[in-house]
């Protein structure tokens, strides 16, 4: 290899060699590398050859397997605007006060008061007639604002408005409506007796029965009566002189004990006892039966005080029953409180009916549960009869028994 003139090379690249400086190859024996070092020699004319550098072999590059990366789920950024909105809503929720006349938070309304029935409730919810929910101020709410269907457009019960609704095209009709004066049942299904036979919109059959334990029938009803506990509805009825009607067979005998009531035919007993005729000369009294489209009213007239057959007072009492199973007993003209003979008031499917125990029918409303036989027994003598001038209204309760309501006539 050609030796280089170091001085010439330095000059060629524009460097200056200081006077008296030269480069000598360091002796390897002195422990140095084979490089050139500066000395104070006057000149250098050549350089020892530079050993070529060895090139290290590069390691081959290994291919890495593809990386599998699972990213975390994306989380919505809670922006400053969202945080502010939640903060404002929280403040409104805390500061919302029903009745301050300010619509705040989750209030549906706020009319400045906490009065119910003015359209905005005491918890600031809208009170709306026709939404199908009976609010505090509503007597009813059938989900509409149609008149004549039992619930008025202002959610007031139409029974009791002193207007008899006879149009049943909408599924609702009334047999009576006295505006709540006491001569009609609360559901406007039965008018009470008012001193005479019910004749309005009915066909009346008058039957003279002997006071000495007589019966007549069967008499067609014109509809089927579903007496609770009975296996089949009844389409005929028997009138008995003992103050009751029976189904399937007549039974003119007065009761001597509760067993007569339970083991006899199915019976409605408004005043089940030994009844005397008011007129001793013919020993007959009148029983009137009024037929309506879906109900029957039976009225006993010209009967005498059961405590004394010679007493001048004539009794008048009535029972009604209709196609939906409801029963009414009314005794507006029965004033005595003592009877010589036993008296039973009640309803039973008879034929060996289960005795569910005696009820006090003068203590107020009650629910018999699944009991189909309901009665009160008065043994006579000192056993005071306290159902005079009262009415009992029996409605099927939906679980096989009766809901009974009691009403009174002026005494």
Secondary structure, DSSP 4 states (H G I P E B T S, - for coil): -PPP-HHHHHHHTT--PPTT-EEEEPPGGGT--S-EEEES-S-----PPPPPPPPPPPPPPPPPPPP--PPPPP-----HHHHHHHHHHHHHHHH--TTSS---TT-S---SS--TTSSB-TTS-B--TTSS---TT-S---SS--TTSSB-TTS-BSTTSS------TTS---S---SSSSSB-TTS--BPP-SS---TTSEEEEEEEETTT-EEEEEEEEEEE--TT-SS-EEEEEEETTTEEEESS---PPPSSHHHHHHSSEEEEEEES---BS-TTT-EEEEEEEE-SSEEEEEEEEEEPTT-TT-SPEEEEEEEEETTS-EEEEEEE---S--SS-EEEEEE--SS--------TTS--EE-TT---EEEEE-STTS----TTEEEEEEE-SSSSEEEEEEE---
